[in-house]
Amino acid sequence: FAKIAAPWVPVSWEEKLGLSMLEYVAPAEQRCSDPARLAKIEAMVSGMLANQSETKYRFKIHVVNQPVSNALAAPGGHIVIFRGLLDRTGNAEELAGVLSHELQHILKRHVSRSLVEQASMSFIVAAVLGDVSGIVSFGVEAAQMLARNRFSRQHESEADEAGLQMLLAAHIDPAGMIAFFEAVRKEEGQMPTALSYVSTHPQTDVRLARLKNMIAASAANSQKLLPNYLWEDIKKICPAPAKAGKE
């Protein structure tokens, strides 16, 4: 029933659910709001979406001042990037690779479908009817599911392949996506299982091999993202963590 119901969830309800969830996964007091640096990331997203078919979603980027290496897609067009993941990127192309993957999870409605398939019956009925009366309590439930969520292998493959095609269409070097996944893979054994980007993306070796084959078969024509911008500056988007004082 959930699989049948998922495609009928109104986008407007997804948007309200996403806003409610943000209170838990990206609290306002932890969001990094540097407008100039945030605009750099938003411009990257706009560039990737420019060649896509029309969508009803209005995408919004949220950077959270937490050291975990993670990014996630929330219902309604919200993408959350944690400072730890941003710190691991070596250039704009690497972040673009992560963003393209998360954008596809939203565009293909993987997030909403996954939540509906795991949710209670009351959640499903409210979603299909667009009933926002209990959206706050549903936001708590959805945030908990999102934190422990694992997309299906099919959804991950779709987001990989469509994300790569999105990069190619925007003339962004897809090698950035590969470089980021390879760098994160090397740290798999050292990263916490909760809220680590690689923990939500199983079979990293297999997926990397498939992406490399796709790149090799394409006639990639890329240009450097943000060519006159020193990428390390983007990592100042969040206030520096406070240092513990000596007793």
N, C-alpha and C positions, 0 to 999 in steps of 0.2 A: 504493500500500500504506500509506503514511504517513497519508493522509487517512482511510482506512478504520480504521487502528489508533488514531488520536488519541482518539476518544470512549471507548475501552476502557481508557484509562490510569487506574488507581485514584487517587482523591483522596489517599489516604495516601501514595502514592509522590510525587505532586505536592508534598505538604507537606514531605517529606524532601528532595526536590530543591531546593525553595525555600530551605530552611535552609542547604543546602550552597552555593547560589549567593550567599547573603547574605555569606558570608565574602569574596567577591570584589567584589561591587557595593556592599556596605555593611559594610565591616570594623567589628568591634565597637569598636575604638579611635576610630573616626570618627563613631560614632552619638551623637546628642544625646539625653540621657536625663533631661532635666528633667521630673519626673513630673507636676507641676501643669499645665504648658503642653502636654505631650503628651496629657494627659487632655482638654484642650479639643478637640484634633483628633479624638481617638478618639470623643468624644461626638458630633461632627458626623457621623462615619461611621456610628455606631450609629443616629442619627436617620434617615439616608438608607436604611439597611437595614431599618428597622422596618416599612416598607410593602411590602417585597419578599417574594416567595415564599420558602419555607424553603430554605436552602442548607447544604451539608455543609462549606463553608469556614469557618474561624475566622480572621477578618481581623486583621492586625497591621500597624501603621504604624511605619515606621522613618524618622527624619529624620537625614540625613547632613550633616556639617559640611564641605561642599565648595561653592565658589561657582558651580558650573555651574547653569544654569536648566533643570532637568529633573525629571521624575517618571516612575517606571516601575512596572509591575505585574509581579511575579514569581510563579511557580507556587505554588499552595497557599494563596493568600490574603494574600500579603505585598505591601505597597505602599511603595515607597521614594520619599521626597521629599528632594531636595537643597536645601540652604540657599539657594542662588541663586534657585531658583524661589519659595521661601517669601518671600524678600525682595522679590520683584516683585509680590506680591499686595497689593492695597489694602484688602481687607476679607475677612471670613470667607466671603462669598458667592463671591468669586473662587476661593478655594482649594476650596470645595465643588464648583465647576464642574470643576476638574481632577480631584478625587477621584472624582466620579461617573463620569467617563469611564474612569478606571483601574479602578474597581470593576467596571464592565461588561466590561472585557477579561477579568477573572478569572471573573466569573459566567457569561459565555458561553464560557469556556474558550478564548478566542482565544490566550492566552499559550502554553498547553500545545500546542495544535494547531499554532501557528506553529513552536515549537521542534521538535516531532516531524517536521514536514514538511521541516525543514532539517537534521535530525540524521543521524548515521551509523546503519547498520542495527543495530549492537550497542546503541545508545541506544534505538532503537525497541522492540527485543525486550525489553530490560530494563524499559522503561516499561510495556509491556502486561502483562508477567508480574509487575510489582511487585517486581522483584529490586533490593534496595538494596545488594548487595555492592560494587558499583562506584560508589556514589552520589557519592563525593568527586570522582572523575575525571569523571563525568558533570556534576557541578556546575561544574567548570572549563569544560567544553565548552559547557554551557548559558549560563553567564555571558558567554562570548565572543559567542555568538549573540545574546543579549539586547542586548548593547551596540551591536551593529550592526543590530539587527532593525528592519524596517519592516513594520508590519501591512498586510495587503491593504486595498484601497480598501473592499471590502465590510465587513471587520471594523471599520475606522475609522468608517464610516457607522453601523454597528450600535451601536458604543460611544457615538457622538455622540447618536443619537436615543434610545437607552435611558437614557443618562446624563441627558439633558434631562428625560425622563419621570420619572426618579428624583427629580430636583430638584423638579418640579412636585408629585409625590405627597407629598413631604416639606414642601411649602409654603415652599421656598427660592426666592428670586428668581433666575430663570435669567439675568437681565441680568448677573449676576456672571460667568458662564461666557463670555458674549459680550465683556464688558469686558476680561477677561484675555486672550482670544485676540487681540483687536484691539490691545491694548498690546504683546503679544509680536510680532505681525505687523510692527509698525512698526520693530522692532529686527532683523528677519530678516537684513538685509544686514550687520549688525555682530556677529552672534552666531557662535560657532564651529560648524562642521557636526557635530562629535562631541558627543554628550550635550547637545544643546540641544533644548528641548521642541518648538519649532516645526519642527525638521528632521525629526522623526518624524511630523509631521502635514502631509502635502503638500496642495496646493490649498486653502490657508487661506481665500481669498476665496469659493470655491464653498461650502465647508463653513459658513462664517459666514452666507452668504445663506440656506442651507437651514435653519439653526438659527433665524434671525430669523423666517423664515416659519412655522416650527413654533410659536414663541412667540406670534406674532401671531394664530395660529389657536386658541390655547388660552385658557382662562379662568383665567389665573394668579391665584392667591390666596396671596400670600406674606407672610411675617412676617420681621422682621430676625433674623438669626442672632446669638447672643451679644450681645444688646442692651446689656448693662451692662459690656461688656468692651472695653477699648481695644486694637484689633487690633495696633497697633505692638508691644505687649508680647509677642505670640507670637513675634516675630522675635528675641527674646532667648533662645529655647529652646536655641540653640547658644552655646558660649563665644565671646566676641569674638575674631576672628583676631588673632594676635600681630603687633605692628608691628615692622618691621625696625629694629634699632638703628643708630644712627649710628656709623660707624667713626672 
